[in-house]
Amino acid sequence: MPFESFWMFILSGQIPTILAKYFMFFIDVPYIGAPTQYLYIRNQNITAMSKRVFFKRYLWLFEVIKNNKFITFSEIADKFNNSGLWEDEEAGFSKRTFHRDQMEILELFGMEIKYNSSRKGYFIESEYLSPNIGLLIDSYRFINTYKAFKDVDRFICAEPRKSGSEHLMMMLDAIQNRKRVEFTYRKYVDEKLEHRTIEPYFVKEFKNRWYVIARDKKDLKVKIFALERIEKDPIPASPSASFDHPQNITPENFFKDSFGIFKLAVEKPEEIELSFKPLKGRFIKSQPLHASQTIINESATELRIRLRLQITHDFIMELLSHGNELEVIKPKSLKDRLINELTLTLENYIS
């Protein structure tokens, strides 16, 4: 479910906790068991109903301006009056309301609604939309759609998953309060059960699975644990078992040079050059493989990109998934690794 991703947005620090409160009121999700840090309300006089109204209006306004570049205020007001939002008791739309919404959207989403004096209209530049905010809006759209239709399971086909999301709330609470956590962990490598005590720093989602990045008290090394491999529910180590979160370990810098969930301790990132056939290139351009991706050449015959990251198993598997629509230009070591993997794969079918 897209809702699972919402907690990662809060933890990333890129979304204010007040936005979490708006969102939770909108989708009517109870706060039972939620970390108390997420319960902050800037204006205690705002009711749950008004929060839903305001949040719906902010998202509606974002969609309207994004899809109608240089729209005038009068056009926005007309669309609002025809949207049905005006029927909500606390939802008015005056010039004053619009300017207040501009400030709220900037504060909550980090998106600035700008006015172009020569075109006499408002616009939002999509590059100002951070990936986390974009995913939050996608979650809102999905949940809003899900609530709007009856028997929605008949015409929405979601992927079955075992993501470990049932442990997210406990982990986020421990991260926020800097409390050690104990659990029994089962490795995929040997299926052996092990008792672990960790100091959790942050969580990460990759391919519909959740992971916690934490320091293992066993050897004091920072490791990556899959939440789905935790047996039973994790518990606090003890009421007094707190820890200090190192400032140099953040979601941004920890995986800066990594693709996926693997992170190599000693290997340095490498300059990588890839060439994709035009159709595949359109997908790669619309959804980059990595934050370091830059376009070297785009033509009728290829999309050529440059990346800078560690060459990990996850990255190799990603490249193999693109089949003959991809050619590795450099480094030669990466090209050789793919040749070796493809050779081994071919042997499964011709031996």
N, C-alpha and C positions, 0 to 999 in steps of 0.2 A: 504493500500500500504506500502511496506517496506520503501519507501522514507520518510514516516512520521517519522520513528524512527531515521532518520539521525540527525534531530535537537536535539534530546535528547543526542546523542553522543557528539555533540559539547558542549552542556551545561554541560555535566558531567565533563569536564575538562580533559578527558583522550585522546582526539583527538585534535591536534593543529588546529588552525583556518586556517592555510595554507592548511591543508588536505581538509577542507571544500571547499576551493576555487578550488582545483584540481578537487574534486568530482563534484562540480556544473558545471564547464566548461565541464566535460566529458559528463554529461547527458543533456547539453544544457538547463538547467533550468534558466530562467532569474532572475536577482537579484532585480526586481522591488519590492519595499517595504521591502526588507531584511534589518536587522539591519546593520548599517555601520561597526560595529565591525567585521563582517564576511567578510569584503571586503579587508582585509590586504593581500598584495602580497609581498613576500620576494624579488623577482626579477622582477622589473617592465618591464624588457625587454623580459620576457617569454610571448609568444603569447598564445591566447586561444587554437589554434591548437596544439601547442607544449605541453600545459598542458594535453590535452587529450591523446596525444601520450605517454608522460611520465607516466601518471597515468595508462593507459592501460598496459604499459610495466611493471610497478611495480606489478600490480595485476597478470599479466601473469607470471612473474618471481616467485612470491610467490606460485602460483599454481603448477608450474613446479617442484620447489625444494621440496615443501611439498609432492607432489605425487611421487617423484623419489628420495628417500633418498640416499645420498652419490653420487649424480650426479656430473660428472666432468664438468669443464668449457667448454671443447670442445663439450661435449654432449649438454650443455645448448645452446651454440652458434649454433649448428646444428639445434636444435629445433626452435631456434629463426628465423633462415634463412628460415625454412619451415613453419613458423607461419603466414606469411603475414604482420607482423609488420614492417619488414625491408622496405616495400614499402612506408611507411610513410616518408616524406621528411626529418624530423628531428630525425628519430629513427635509430641510428646506434648501433652496439653491439660489442665493443672491450673489452679487459680486463679492460681498464680504465673506460669504461662505466659501466661495471659490478660492479666494486668496488664503483663507485659513486652511483649506484643504491642500493648497500648494505647499504650505509650510509643514503640514503634518506628513504629507507624502515624502517630502525631502528628509524629514527627521526619521520616519519609520522605515522607508525603503531606500533612502540614499539616492533618490531620483529627483532631478530638478526639472520642473515644468517651466520651459523658457518661452519668452514672447519674442517673435521676429517682427520688428517694427516695419520693415519694408513689405513683408507679406501680410502684415496685420493679423497674425494668428499665433496660436500656441503649438508647441511641439515638445517631444521627448526624444532625445538621442539614445538609441538602443545600446550604444557602447557604455553608457553610464549605468546600465543594469548589471549588477554583479551576478555571477553564476548562482550564488546562494539565494539571492532575492528572486531570480528567475525560477529556480526550483520551487521556492515557496509559493510563487504565484501559480505555477503549474499544479501544485498540491491543492491550492484553493479552488482552481478550476475543476479539478477532478472531483473533489468532495462536494462542491456546489452542484455539479452535474449528477453525481451519485444520489444526492438528496432530492433532486428535482423530479426523478422518474420512479415509477413503481416497477417492481419486478425487474430491477436493473440488471440482475445476474443473467437474465435471458439474453441480453445483447451487449454485455461487456465481458470480455474474456481476459482475465488476468493470469499472469504466470504463477503457478504454484511455487512456493519458496519456503525454505527453512533458513531464515535470516539471522536468528538470534535476537530479534527485536524485543522479545519478552524480557530480556535482561537490561534493556536500554535505560529504563527509568532508574533502576538501582545504580547503574554505573554513572549516570549523569549526576545523580544525587551525591555519590561519593566524590566525583570530580569537583563538583561545585563546592562541597564542604571539606575537600582535601582529607578524606578518610580512607584508610586502607581497607581492602576488600579480600575476603577469603572465598575460595571455591574449589571444587574438584574438576579437573580438566582432563579431557580425553584427546590425545594427539591422533591425527589421522595416520601418522607414520607407523606407529606400533600398537595403537589401540590401548595403550597403557594409561591407567588412571593415576593422576598425580594431584597432590594437594598443593595449591598455590596461594600465596599472599602477595598482593600487588599494590602499587601506588599508581592509580589510574590518572593519566594526563589528558587524553581526549579520545574520541571515537571517530571511526572512519567507515564509510560505506563503499564497497566495491563489488560490482556485479551482484547486487541484491543480497549481499552478506555484510554483516556488521562486525567490526573489529575494535578492540580497545588497545590503545598504545599505552604501555605502563612499564614501571620498573618492577622487576621480579625481585622480591626480597631474598630469594634463594641464592642468587649470585650477584645481585645489585645491577644487573644489566637491563637496559631498556629493550622490551620485546613487544611483539604484536600477537595478541590472543584473539581467536575467532570466538565470538559470543555464542555461536551455535554449538560449540564443543564444550560448553560449560554444563556439567551435570548438576541438576537441581538448581535451586536459586542461590546466587552469591549472597554472602552475609557480611556485615561490617566486621572487621578484625576485632575491634573492641571500641568502646566509646571514646577512649583517649588516644587511639592509634591514628594520629594525624601526621601529615607530612607537608613539606614545602614543595611547591611546583616549580621546577627549574624554568627560568625565564627564557632560556635558549631552546626549549622544546615546545614548538607550537605547530598546529596543523599546516601552517603556511611553509615553514622552513624544514620540517621533518621530512616531508615527501616532495620537496621542491625538485629534486633530481630523479624522482622515481616515477615509474608507470605502475599503477595498480597498488598492490599491498606489500610487495617485496621491497626491501631497502637493504642495500649492501653496505657493510660497515667500512670497507677499505677502498673499494673501487671508485674511481673518479668518474663523473659524467663524461660522455663522449659526444662529439659532434656527429650527427646522423643525417644522412640525406636519402630521401625516399622519393620514388616516382610512381604515381598512380595513373591508371587509365582515366580518361575524362569523366566517365559516369561515376566511378568510385571516388574520383577526386572531388566531385560536388558534395558527396557525403562527408568526406574528410574536411572539406572547407567549412561546411556548416556546423560540424561537431568535431573540433580539433582533437587530436590524439593526446596532446599534452599542452600545458600552459606555455611552453617554450616554442611552440610551433610557429614558424614563419614561412611565407610563400616565397620561393625562389623564382619559379616560373609557372605561368598558367597559359596554356595554349590549347589549340584544337586537338593536340595529341597527348598531352599529359598535364598533370598538376604535380609540380615538384616542390617538396617542402624540406625544411631543415628543423631538426630537433636537437635538444641538448639534454641528455639524461643517462642514467645508468642502464646498461643492457642486462635486464633481469629475465627470469623465466616468464613472468607475466607478459613482458614486452615481446619476447620471442613468440609466445602463443598468439598474441594479438596480430603480429605480422603474418603468421601462418594462416590466420583466419581470412585474410584477404586474397589468398590463392594467387592466380595468375594475373590479377589486376594490380599487383604491386611488384616493383623491382627495387631492390636495395642498391643504391648507388655507392654509398660508403657509410662506414668504414668496411674494409675488406674482411676484417675479423667477423663482423656481423653477417656479411654475405656468406662466409664459410660456415657459420653456425646454422644458418637456414638451410644451406645445401645439405649439411649433415643430417639435420632433422628430417628433411624431405626424403633423403636416401633411406633412412631408417624406416620411415613410414611406408615407402614403396616396397621395402623388403617384406613387410607384413602381408603384401598381396601377391608377390611373385615368388616367394620361397616355397 
